[in-house]
């Protein structure tokens, strides 16, 4: 059976401190002026009762236990007072974050990649955090790295098909999936995952150069395809305008020559040199 947090309302420590100090001062004065040694028996209980005072800082909690039994958690900040025999364990409920180490894993298609993530989290159930896992901070780190590894194996580094989610191209989708996977692992530890996102993503060093060349080749092919599509459209437009405005009559052979020349000019990555044709357009 899981131990759930029980919020306990401890009494104000200021009033308890005043009462105990007055009792301590009264006992000392009575001993001095009345010279009654029997009042010494009251000093040990007063000193023991002083151990019931404890301080709760903002965004901090104190987990109370009595001889190993969980009693409750005090979250209200300030000077508080509880049973002096309670152990009062401090636990932070502040927002924390950490970055996983760079993990080397294979993506969905087996490509080795390096990946790391930033996880933002906080404790929302102090009892689960302290009693359900051995060390909740270490548990968060280990389970987060495990979730990152699992996520990386379920998605490719790059998008290979249209609409396919990828580690490098679907940042919001990957971040939500990573957050859900980490949260699922940390539910038993009383931890809430506020945010999780990829902070480092790269090809493994042994294939980085080859993959960079592949990316450059893909970019060049895409650019060339766009240039060719634009050039074909411009040639078609030029031929249509020449025909409509009767600028010159071209037979099929000359159209083919013109198309070839225009495509060379429009798709060349170097400056072209003009050539003047001084021959007659019609044979004599």
C-alpha angles and dihedrals in degrees: 000000000000119000111234126200118266113196110221125200108220119197122253112282093210096066091043090050092051093049094048093046091050090049091049094047092045091052092050093047092047090051092050100045103028093039091216110151091193091077088070088081088070095058099073094051091049092050090048091050090054088066087069090075117097138162126235115198124206113281089014133107137200118218111210123211131176112207091328097318117118110240105172147290126268113209103161107108123234138055109329137181130213140151106316089223092061116104107228111207117192120225129173120231093184122126110267135185139190139173121235118230120263104278122202110216140148117253125224094287095042099261111147111237139171116233138174134173141202116227123195114197147150140193113259099168112042094186094056092044093054103033107029098054132034098236113001095197093054089042091057092051096047095045092046092054090047090053091049091052092049093048093050092054092053098056135047121241092238132027109260098173129039111266094014116137114237137182094244100036107037101055098157094045092048092047092053092046091049092049092050093048093049092045091052090056095046100046091097092053097059092246129138119208107217098180140353126183141160110264100176130026126164142137115268112268094249093062101026095101094047092048091047090054090049091052091049091049091049091050092049092049092049092049092048091049091053092047092050093048090051093046093051090051092050092049091050090049091049093052092047092051093048091051095047096047095041091229093150136347114239126191121212094268093052091044089055091049092048092048091050093049094047092049091050091050096044098043100038117109090209132066113270125226117229117239119202115219107209095176121108117264090228127045117243 
